[in-house]
């Protein structure tokens, strides 16, 4: 049953191996003459002011949180979509039932979405 | 089992090499097509028509000096290109690229790993690429790189929702997440681009955003962020980010061909998917698959030299306020139509049903174009700040 995953594991080994090989080989093949200027952060020639590890906009966190919520909704939709067409034929629930069920789910999701929009979570400026 | 292992390893080596070579040629194709569109010649000195240019570039990148920024977080900095590179080359594994090949030991399906999770695998693995990008941006300790990394991750996760939702529409008709089944269903009835046109458009836009291509290339907007998350990377590590980006493009194109354009299906004939498999069928379907993928890759490059870049708030507004709700509404409408045709009238998915769905899509498409948001949600260049 897990046999189809075997080629995936081999491919993973090949891809990761190539990645490591590229980094290691170029590490040894290339010359290295570091200077102070080369090791400085590149900011278009300006002397860098302070560290880059500064605060950044909270919006990015908000987007990440909303992503998790909506991505889970997508994941919920996928099994529904898979059985929608053939469900009744293979002993699953009837198509009309599946449709109504998912409409209820989508309406709830949409209420949440409208709330998020009205609270200004999607505003970006 | 031995046959399975040997055939798998051969397929892996061939596909891996094909993607690497394809990516190399794609970098050349991009530069040549760009030159052609701008009425220049482009790189044509190394080898015939510049065909050896990618090899020269690769060799040069191997031998270039690597700089490590003094402030960088060393191990994360070194690891990030690998984290971006590996998933990019893994995603192609589940895409079937030709009709099964008959050999004297048995039938070989022309897909690296025909996983039962199929499409979900692509969603899962392709999102892992975000880690490489955000870690590259953070570990460089460069303000531009950090901003580029943040922008890239926010953009990729935003458009992933629209992308996932648009593929749910495909699942409605295909009834299976395995991509070989998706192709079989399209051979039976008709390509999903006809029956699910709007889903394809949403998928296409999201794919542009997911691969950080213009008009959504804000993570590496040269004018604002130097080179974005890979500003501090040089030599081979820089190359690895490039290979990752281009192989993501190849995978996205192949995925669009598979989900909406019938994969390796040869149009207007059932010769390729009925009857006994033969070597000729495998070769011809492989060619057809390559043509479809190539057409999408050309479209990518074409769009790059046609459309200007979005502003970041426009990009986020397009993803969250336009694509997401419209895909939800579209999904609802399509599910209802499919229920009426299949559950109520009892049609199976064949030509007439595909055409009927196509007509429904046309109506929706006209309605969508009619109601196209003209600066109401995605604010135009002169934003309404006066109020």
Interface residues (C-beta under 8 A of the other chain):
Chain A: X3 X4 X5 X6 X7 X8 X10 X11 X12 X14 X15 X16 X18 X19 X20 X22 X23 X25 X26 X27 X29 X30 X31 X32 X33 X34 X38 X39 X40 X41 X42 X43 X44 X48 X51 X52 X53 X54 X56 X59 X60 X63 X64 X66 X67 X70 X71 X74 X75 X77 X78 X80 X81 X82 X83 X84 X85 X86 X88 X94 X95 X96 X99 X102 X103 X106 X109 X110 X113 X117 X122 X124 X125
Chain B: X4 X5 X8 X9 X11 X12 X13 X16 X61 X62 X63 X64 X65 X66 X67 X68 X69 X70 X71 X78 X81 X82 X85 X86 X89 X90 X93 X112 X113 X114 X115 X116 X120 X121 X140 X141 X142 X143 X144 X145 X146 X147 X150 X153 X154 X157 X158 X160 X161 X164 X165 X168 X169 X171 X172 X173 X174 X175 X176 X177 X226 X231 X232 X235 X236 X237 X239 X240 X312 X313 X316 X317 X320 X321 X324 X325 X328 X331 X332 X335 X336 X338 X339 X342 X343 X349 X383
